Amino acid sequence: MWLKTFVMENVLEKKIDPLQDRKIANRNMADRTKDIPGWGMDADPENDPTYPMKHSNGADHERLNYEKAPQQPIDMEILHSIERPNVTRVFGTSTPPSGLSGAVRRYAYKYSEATATHWMTLILADRINVIEGKINDLKHGVLPNPWIERGWRAEWKHNRPAFIRKAATTALLIAAGIMLMSRKNRSKQLLERW
């Protein structure tokens, strides 16, 4: 099913005229500029909002006429937005989705990028991936070194007062939490005795 969809989209994309992207972008441009403030403000080279900061070489607007890059071969699972009909021409392959974090990412990409569900689920997947990485390190005999990994050595060297404040605050919060938990346990034990 997935392969059939990919092949069909590829065939359809190859049938699109090379300048079709420009035609689609320019469609209804006159109407849109009236309705949306700032829409197309940089389309006119004479009205360039970056004029004082940017030194134009005269060829900046030639980049609108470009040849599409060839499609990078897809030899692993690539997650992409449901807003796009297919994957981008070039994509990263350093970390394909795997494990529980991969399953959470697959779930996130079932939702639109306009929803909080999409982004919150991707953040959750990142946190799960960190835990998976720690477990993988332990599996390979590498012990975590939070002093280095969390940047505490650099903070101790360059920002010692802030580091001491953070450490003291953390210690106080942990101590308060332990005291509250032990107090609740004592009151439960007293109630059970009565």
Contacts in CASP RR format, 6 or more apart in sequence:
PFRMAT RR
TARGET T0000
AUTHOR 0000-0000-0000
METHOD contacts of the structure
MODEL  1
MWLKTFVMENVLEKKIDPLQDRKIANRNMADRTKDIPGWGMDADPENDPT
YPMKHSNGADHERLNYEKAPQQPIDMEILHSIERPNVTRVFGTSTPPSGL
SGAVRRYAYKYSEATATHWMTLILADRINVIEGKINDLKHGVLPNPWIER
GWRAEWKHNRPAFIRKAATTALLIAAGIMLMSRKNRSKQLLERW
6 74 0 8 1.000
6 86 0 8 1.000
9 85 0 8 1.000
9 86 0 8 1.000
10 71 0 8 1.000
10 86 0 8 1.000
13 86 0 8 1.000
17 23 0 8 1.000
18 67 0 8 1.000
18 68 0 8 1.000
19 65 0 8 1.000
22 64 0 8 1.000
22 65 0 8 1.000
29 40 0 8 1.000
29 43 0 8 1.000
32 39 0 8 1.000
32 40 0 8 1.000
33 39 0 8 1.000
33 40 0 8 1.000
41 47 0 8 1.000
41 49 0 8 1.000
42 48 0 8 1.000
42 49 0 8 1.000
42 50 0 8 1.000
45 56 0 8 1.000
45 58 0 8 1.000
45 60 0 8 1.000
45 61 0 8 1.000
48 54 0 8 1.000
48 56 0 8 1.000
48 60 0 8 1.000
68 89 0 8 1.000
69 89 0 8 1.000
69 90 0 8 1.000
70 89 0 8 1.000
71 89 0 8 1.000
72 89 0 8 1.000
72 90 0 8 1.000
72 91 0 8 1.000
74 87 0 8 1.000
75 93 0 8 1.000
76 93 0 8 1.000
76 96 0 8 1.000
77 96 0 8 1.000
77 97 0 8 1.000
78 87 0 8 1.000
78 91 0 8 1.000
78 93 0 8 1.000
78 96 0 8 1.000
79 97 0 8 1.000
79 105 0 8 1.000
79 106 0 8 1.000
79 109 0 8 1.000
80 86 0 8 1.000
80 87 0 8 1.000
80 88 0 8 1.000
80 91 0 8 1.000
80 109 0 8 1.000
81 109 0 8 1.000
81 112 0 8 1.000
81 113 0 8 1.000
82 109 0 8 1.000
82 110 0 8 1.000
82 111 0 8 1.000
82 112 0 8 1.000
83 112 0 8 1.000
83 113 0 8 1.000
97 103 0 8 1.000
97 105 0 8 1.000
97 106 0 8 1.000
99 132 0 8 1.000
100 128 0 8 1.000
100 132 0 8 1.000
101 125 0 8 1.000
101 126 0 8 1.000
101 128 0 8 1.000
101 129 0 8 1.000
101 132 0 8 1.000
102 125 0 8 1.000
102 129 0 8 1.000
104 121 0 8 1.000
104 124 0 8 1.000
104 125 0 8 1.000
104 128 0 8 1.000
105 121 0 8 1.000
105 122 0 8 1.000
105 125 0 8 1.000
107 121 0 8 1.000
108 117 0 8 1.000
108 118 0 8 1.000
108 119 0 8 1.000
108 121 0 8 1.000
108 122 0 8 1.000
108 125 0 8 1.000
109 118 0 8 1.000
111 117 0 8 1.000
111 118 0 8 1.000
111 121 0 8 1.000
112 118 0 8 1.000
113 119 0 8 1.000
134 144 0 8 1.000
137 143 0 8 1.000
137 144 0 8 1.000
138 144 0 8 1.000
146 152 0 8 1.000
147 153 0 8 1.000
152 163 0 8 1.000
155 162 0 8 1.000
155 163 0 8 1.000
156 163 0 8 1.000
END
